[in-house]
């Protein structure tokens, strides 16, 4: 390779690296700002001169949040609601997506389009009908009812995502398993699901993030501390004449810790290929 070409390649690599670093810094700046704000006393947050680095590091915002908002209960509710939503979406979505991927039946295309059309409507239009249904079923102000409400707008997209992953798996692998004596369900569990593991994890991450951060449905369908999620709890801390930036920033930092832990646990599956291990040795 000529020296001029090597210099050009190094220059391009350097520019690409600087661009990536700038983009990462831009994305992490709000998170860093929130972390620094959570460590400032109230007197150092609202000042005439902008202070990036806290002059007096304190944890009083975290203590205030823990004492005034019952944050452990809010986080527990969010974990339960997110887990139930993910379990329902993955269970029903897996069976439905597999059926759409492997079976050809009348109305299949129209039903898929119908699921897609559901996602086209704003979810705010579903609040009143869902509120009435949950009240009649006795599920209003409950964690299970809130999880069912989340499922109404997450399940269609879950089906579409999983169908794409199932379509990428060769049908011949299932046919070989059927010849060896597996039932259709056995082939799904033993062959398809292991190969679509990265797709299941990706879908689970998407469902978990949306359910974890959802605010509108949680605000409208919960009225007691025993079923409220953390976004609602933080919003209720904002008063008419008070905006507690410190405790709110502390709540934001604490609320992303479970997501970070979840990503750390599933990151290997996210980057693993769809057909890893499909070739039989």
Order of alpha helices (4+ residues) and beta strands (2+ residues): alpha-alpha-alpha-alpha-alpha-alpha-alpha-alpha-alpha-alpha-alpha-alpha-alpha
